[in-house]
Amino acid sequence: MTNFLVKHWIKNYEQVEDAQVRTAYGTLSSIVGIVCNVILFGAKLLIGLLAGSISVMADAFNNLSDAASSIVGLVGVRMAEKPADKDHPFGHGRIEYISAFIVAFFVIQVGFSLFKTSVGKIFSPDDMTFSWISILILGLSIGVKLWLSLFNRKLGKRINSKVLLATSTDALGDVVATSSTIFSMVVYGVLSVNIDGIVGIAVSVVVMLAGINIAKDTLAPLIGEAIDPKLYREISDFVEGFDGIVGTHDLIIHNYGPSRSMASIHAEVPNDVDIEDSHETIDRIEREAGRKFGILLVIHMDPVETHDKRVQEFKKMVAGVLADLDSRLKFHDFRVVYGKNHINLIFDLVVPREYNEAVQETLKTKISAMVREKDSRCDCVITAENSFMAEE
């Protein structure tokens, strides 16, 4: 069904990087969500009124809020498609994240309202009416919601959309909620025990947790998140694969919406190569990175010594010291400055994130002492920093 809808609704559906195609995907998801949720709302509200079940009626209004969420998602996807302008040179892609956060707020609000109502029903329970027709309709509702969850998840992954993935998670939470509602009705029908309020509380907690998780996933790219290790290595290996590039470090990626990213990286080049030749290589890498990854890559050149044997020996000595202290320690921008009575070894040290400032200072002192034990002429000038890559 999903592939059928995509092929018949979306022109050029395979070109998922195209802004208009992404918008078409979002529009399809929203319209399908609105239609399905409005139908479910009407059916469940009728069942809830006939059966006198607060959990069924709460589930119905949850579906109504889902329809509203679909509308928000539709508006968000369309606004995110707007091109860059003088006030927003990187486009409007982040509006999609804001839309997903609004969806998360709706989910949390519905869960909280259900929680308050359920607490009241525990102390003042209403009579319920058991009906196999109600069970059947709610069971069909579970099937629809499960399909909606898989539908939005598939589309969300295809176009890398936080809104659609949030909608998928919300629909999956509805599956749990409706399943719990059926359970409370069956218990009442078999044992004549009304656990509607207790089940309502359990459902509300599930719904609120789903909303909180959606909010966390949505806020991460807005606040700024660490780079996925796989992508970090992929881009680094790509840049280092060009002739004339000795190494890379300090890769940073700024996200301005799905498929709209800007990145910067430091590329080490031999210091004895003509600067125009190195610059030509850098320009070519930036162009090819744009085509391969769909990002605007800016490369900073760092000239490094590659032939001086003394420099290589000092570098090897520092690498050995760091390996003895912590295998996670890395260094780059290594330079050697020779003085009359001493030698300065200057480098940037990449440390794990759990190393606070006090630990970093202690570590730098220890590294300097260990280096001097190996060569008393050497003083270390160290700048400590963290990697922008997420820890694995």
ABEGO torsion letter per residue (X at the ends): XAAAAAAAABBGAABAABAAAAAAAAAAAAAAAAAAAAAAAAAAAAAAAAAGBAAAAAAAAAAAAAAAAAAAAAAAAAAAABBBBAABAAEAAAAAAAAAAAAAAAAAAAAAAAAAAAAAAAABBBBBBBBAAAAAAAAAAAAAAAAAAAAAAAAAAAAGBAAAAAAAAAAAAAAAAAAAAAAAAAAAAAAGBBAAAAAAAAAAAAAAAAAAAAAAAAAAAAAEBBBBAAAAAAAAAAAAABBGBABBBGBBBBBAEBGBBBBBBBBBBBAABBAAAAAAAAAAAAAAAAAAAGBBBBBBBBBBBAABAAAAAAAAAAAAAAAAABAABBBBGBBBBBBAABBBBBBBBBBBAABBAAAAAAAAAAAAAAAAAABAABBBBBBBBBBABBBX
